[in-house]
């Protein structure tokens, strides 16, 4: 829901706020930020990303810098994935585990240089993540700095992304691979580009100094990119089967319920013993022919509630409702579910995740 003028004034704004208003964006509150939910409509923006290319303002995400000779040891101790495998110019998906097995956050780690790493964390978790990392810095010979206010971050996603960006970039984008991270000039502006994203499509995330973010956004508009808001970002990530913190991940949800066991490597790290316990639940994909499934709807099997919907939407690509749900592990193996929708139970079939794969 859009906020009142009084509440809106209290929300944080990204460096692209004025650009969104010029483009006619419908602005909403999201995790303490005033963000665009859509411009021309979720369906059109979703299809633009799936078929050509779209761009999202993700400048509300947090950026922490970890430097020093002890940076690697520190990151190894507070994450589940193996940061030692990252070479300079590479990035990977990672988790910040809590002491008792849930997640503090899911993050991306970028290795800038030998003793220099950049962490991108979820916007709503910036303060919590910062306090958590500071608390566990201990005697590591590493420095932690919060650069969140210094960066604008624009996600350019879709099959035509490379073709649209290449005429304006001084790097051969065709020679880059998924999870590459490199310095470049885009429209003559020094930026960092990461071949990463959250939509199930190819694309690049553009790290640009906050003061120049609006110029890059306007240049991307001029190059034919379609602006897309939070609404399309959610439908795209759900089709791609990507968990969202606060929905499929939290301090209370066992992260291995998601099936992302590859994120946990055999190394010493915070919460190691707890995170390796087999989870009691499993994240599954559900679909109906017509009835939308929403977060919080209870999931039943044989008349007994066995889980809950964590995220749901009507898939623009598939043309029918889809959802992710956390259900009891044994129930997941048996299938045949019903979801309670406004007091009535609706049959839901299980679909393999991800729902969409290019």
Buried (B, 14 or more C-beta within 10 A) or exposed (E): EEBEEEEBEEBBBBBBBEBBEEBEBBBBBBBBBBBBBBBBEBBBBBBBBBBBBBBBBBBBBBBBBBBBEBBBBBBBBBBBBBBEEBEEBBBBBBBBBBEEBBBBBBBBBBBBEEBBBBBBBBBBBBEBBBEBBEEBBEEBEBBBEBBBEBBBBBBBBBBBBBBBBEEBBEBEBEEBEEBBBBEBEBBEBEBBBBBBBBBBBBBBBBBBBBEBBBBBBBBBBEBEBBBBBBBBBBBBBBBBBBBBBBBBBBBEBBBBBBBBEEBBBEBEBBBBEBBEEEBEBBBBBBBBEEBBBBBEBBBBBEEEBBBBBBBBBBBBBEEBBBBBBBBBEEBBEEEEBBBBBEEEBBEBEBBEBBBBEE
